[in-house]
Amino acid sequence: MIKSMTGYGEAKGSVEGLELSIELKSVNNRYLDTTVRVPRAFMFAEEAIKAIVHKHISRGKIDVFISVDSSRAGNVVVSVNEPLLEGYLAALRQISERYGLQDDLTAVNLARFQDVLTIEKQEADKDTIVSGICMILEEALAEFDGMRLREGAKLREDIINRLSVIESMLSFVEERSPQTIAEYTEKLKHRMREFLENKEFDESRIITEAAIFADRVAVDEETVRLRSHISQFRELIMGESPVGRKLDFLIQEFNREVNTIGSKCCDGAIARTVVDLKAEIEKIREQIQNIE
């Protein structure tokens, strides 16, 4: 199944008390270009994120947005600076005894003294966080790939229909091309008769001229090659692998053959068909710019 290069996916989850939200979006690009936007404190996960993305995607400009909410994380530790607290207690008792003051110390009062309580954040396990991010990213990529597959199916259907139209036009060219030779031969005979006025003319000369004309305007090789390209094109878009670049090359070959047919034709009907062929090929070319 072919995939579109345009897609969107998202997923949410929690890791080590962190609430994570991951979004992916992509647009067309000739090569693979991945940008990861993640909070600075979690930059250590960037390479792992890119590795997961590259397993799923081979072409396109990919933006990965990761937001982290750590407000609910339970990794805060409050500890007592006991040496400092004991120093405060000793000093306060000394003041109380020396000046006859009431000793009304409480834990709350002591906690208000500077640096008695220290607040620290435990270092989160980076490997666990990376593993969790990758799991949530896989969920986002599953939704992302689903959207790309649905879009790819529509592109394939449109392209197959246009290939059928091109084949129909090719059939007309193949049928019309021999008729142009017969018509040219009759015109040549008519002109010779007019020029010689009822005199006998050399039939072999007419045959020779017609043969030269037939060789000059013959498009059999081009139509055969173009049909071969169409057959190969169909096989590629029905496959499972990314084929965007191959299709892009093949569509150039389509144009090459049609341009040659156009340069050879000396018939108005074929010339108009060549214009229509180019229009259909251009529409296919535009479509495959969206294919991975």
C-alpha positions in Angstrom: 0.0 0.0 0.0 1.4 3.4 -1.0 1.5 6.1 1.6 1.0 9.8 1.4 3.9 12.0 2.7 1.2 14.2 4.3 -0.1 13.0 7.7 -0.8 13.8 11.3 -0.8 11.7 14.5 -0.9 12.3 18.3 -0.8 10.4 21.5 -0.6 11.0 25.2 0.7 9.1 28.2 2.7 9.3 31.5 6.2 8.2 32.3 7.8 8.5 35.8 5.0 10.9 36.8 5.6 13.1 33.8 2.6 13.8 31.5 3.7 13.6 27.9 1.9 14.8 24.8 3.3 13.9 21.4 2.2 15.2 18.0 3.6 14.4 14.5 2.9 16.2 11.2 4.5 15.9 7.8 4.6 17.6 4.4 6.1 16.7 1.1 9.9 16.7 0.8 12.3 15.2 -1.6 14.3 13.6 1.2 13.7 12.7 4.8 14.0 15.7 7.1 13.1 15.2 10.7 12.8 18.0 13.3 12.2 17.2 17.0 10.9 19.9 19.3 11.3 18.7 22.9 12.0 20.7 26.2 15.7 21.3 26.8 15.7 19.1 29.9 14.7 16.1 27.7 17.0 16.6 24.8 18.8 13.4 25.7 15.8 11.5 24.1 16.2 13.2 20.7 18.3 10.6 18.9 16.0 7.7 20.1 13.0 9.7 18.9 14.5 10.2 15.4 15.5 6.5 15.2 11.8 5.5 15.9 10.5 8.0 13.3 13.0 6.8 10.7 11.8 3.2 11.1 8.3 4.3 9.9 9.1 7.0 7.4 11.5 7.1 4.5 10.7 10.5 2.9 9.1 13.8 3.8 9.5 16.7 6.2 8.5 15.5 9.7 7.9 17.7 12.7 7.7 16.0 16.1 6.3 18.1 19.0 6.7 16.8 22.5 5.4 18.6 25.5 6.1 17.6 29.1 4.0 18.4 32.2 6.1 17.7 35.4 3.7 19.4 37.9 2.5 16.0 39.1 5.8 14.3 39.2 6.6 12.7 42.7 10.3 13.1 42.5 10.6 16.0 45.0 12.5 15.3 48.3 12.4 17.6 51.4 15.2 17.0 53.9 16.3 18.5 57.2 19.7 20.1 57.5 20.3 18.6 61.0 23.7 20.2 61.8 22.2 23.6 61.0 19.0 22.9 63.0 21.0 21.8 66.0 23.0 25.0 65.8 19.8 27.1 65.7 18.4 25.2 68.7 21.5 25.7 70.8 21.6 29.4 70.0 17.9 29.9 70.8 18.2 28.1 74.1 21.2 30.2 75.0 19.2 33.3 74.3 16.3 32.0 76.3 18.4 31.2 79.4 20.5 34.4 79.3 17.6 36.8 78.9 14.9 34.9 80.7 12.7 34.5 77.7 10.0 31.9 77.3 11.0 29.0 75.1 8.1 28.7 72.7 10.0 26.8 69.9 7.9 24.7 67.6 8.7 22.7 64.5 6.9 25.2 62.3 8.9 28.1 63.8 12.2 26.2 63.3 11.3 25.3 59.7 11.1 29.0 58.9 14.8 29.5 59.6 16.8 29.8 56.4 18.2 26.6 55.0 16.8 24.3 57.7 14.7 22.6 55.1 16.2 21.8 51.7 14.1 20.8 48.6 15.7 18.6 46.0 14.5 16.9 42.9 15.5 13.3 42.4 17.2 12.6 39.2 14.8 10.7 36.9 16.0 7.6 35.2 16.8 8.7 31.7 16.5 5.2 30.2 13.0 4.7 31.6 11.9 8.1 30.3 13.3 7.4 26.8 11.6 4.0 26.7 8.3 5.6 27.8 8.6 8.4 25.2 9.3 5.8 22.5 6.2 3.8 23.5 3.9 6.9 23.3 5.6 7.9 20.0 4.8 4.5 18.5 1.1 5.1 19.3 1.2 8.5 17.6 3.0 7.0 14.6 0.3 4.3 14.3 -2.4 7.0 14.0 0.0 9.0 11.7 0.5 6.0 9.4 -3.2 5.2 9.3 -3.9 8.7 8.0 -1.1 8.4 5.4 -2.4 5.0 4.2 -5.9 6.3 3.7 -4.6 9.3 1.8 -2.3 6.9 -0.2 -5.3 4.8 -1.2 -7.1 7.8 -2.6 -4.0 8.8 -4.6 -3.6 5.3 -6.0 -7.2 5.2 -7.1 -6.9 8.5 -8.9 -3.6 7.5 -10.6 -5.0 4.2 -11.7 -7.9 5.9 -13.3 -5.6 8.3 -15.1 -3.4 5.5 -16.4 -6.5 3.9 -17.9 -7.3 7.2 -19.6 -3.7 7.4 -21.0 -4.0 3.9 -22.3 -7.2 4.8 -24.1 -5.5 7.7 -25.7 -2.6 5.5 -26.7 -5.0 3.1 -28.4 -6.3 6.0 -30.5 -2.8 7.1 -31.5 -1.9 3.5 -32.5 -5.1 3.2 -34.6 -4.8 6.7 -36.1 -1.1 6.5 -37.0 -1.4 4.0 -39.9 -4.4 6.0 -41.3 -2.2 9.1 -41.6 0.2 7.1 -43.8 -2.6 5.9 -46.1 -4.0 9.4 -46.3 -0.6 10.9 -47.1 -0.2 8.3 -49.9 -3.6 9.3 -51.4 -2.7 13.0 -51.2 0.6 12.3 -52.8 -1.1 10.4 -55.7 -3.7 13.2 -56.1 -1.0 15.8 -56.4 1.0 13.8 -58.8 -2.0 13.3 -61.0 -2.8 17.0 -60.9 0.8 17.9 -61.7 1.1 15.3 -64.6 -2.5 15.8 -65.8 -3.7 12.4 -66.7 -0.2 11.2 -67.7 1.1 8.0 -66.1 3.2 8.5 -63.0 5.8 6.3 -61.4 3.9 4.2 -58.8 7.2 3.0 -57.3 8.1 6.6 -56.5 4.9 7.0 -54.6 5.6 3.9 -52.7 9.1 5.0 -51.8 7.9 8.5 -50.7 5.1 6.9 -48.6 7.7 4.5 -47.0 9.9 7.4 -46.1 7.0 9.2 -44.6 5.9 6.1 -42.7 9.3 5.7 -41.2 9.4 9.3 -40.2 6.0 9.3 -38.4 6.0 5.8 -37.0 5.4 5.8 -33.3 5.2 2.1 -32.6 8.4 2.0 -30.5 7.2 5.0 -28.4 3.8 3.5 -27.7 5.2 0.1 -26.9 7.7 1.6 -24.4 5.0 3.9 -22.9 2.7 0.9 -22.4 5.6 -0.9 -20.7 6.2 2.1 -18.4 2.5 2.1 -17.5 2.6 -1.6 -16.6 5.6 -1.1 -14.4 3.9 2.0 -12.8 0.9 -0.1 -11.9 3.1 -2.8 -10.3 4.9 -0.2 -8.2 1.8 1.5 -6.8 0.4 -1.9 -5.8 3.5 -2.8 -3.9 4.3 -2.4 -0.2 7.5 -0.5 -0.3 8.0 3.3 -0.6 8.0 4.0 -4.4 7.7 7.8 -4.7 11.2 8.3 -6.2 10.8 5.4 -8.7 7.4 6.8 -9.8 9.0 10.2 -10.2 11.6 8.7 -12.5 9.0 6.7 -14.5 6.7 9.7 -15.0 9.7 11.5 -16.7 9.9 8.6 -19.1 6.2 9.0 -19.8 6.9 12.6 -20.8 9.9 11.6 -22.9 7.9 9.1 -25.0 4.9 11.4 -25.4 7.2 14.3 -26.5 8.7 12.1 -29.2 5.2 11.1 -30.4 4.3 14.7 -30.6 7.5 15.6 -32.5 6.7 12.9 -35.1 3.0 13.4 -35.6 1.8 15.3 -38.7 -1.8 14.8 -37.9 -4.2 17.2 -36.1 -6.1 14.5 -34.3 -2.9 12.9 -32.9 -1.5 16.3 -32.0 -4.6 17.1 -29.9 -4.3 13.7 -28.3 -0.7 14.4 -27.4 -1.7 17.6 -25.7 -4.3 15.6 -23.7 -1.8 13.0 -22.8 0.6 15.6 -21.5 -2.2 17.0 -19.3 -3.0 13.6 -17.8 0.7 12.9 -17.2 1.2 16.2 -15.5 -1.8 15.5 -13.2 -0.2 12.2 -12.3 3.2 13.9 -11.7 1.5 16.3 -9.3 -0.1 13.4 -7.4 3.1 11.4 -7.0 4.8 14.4 -5.4 2.6 13.4 -2.4 3.7 9.8 -2.3 6.4 8.5 0.0 
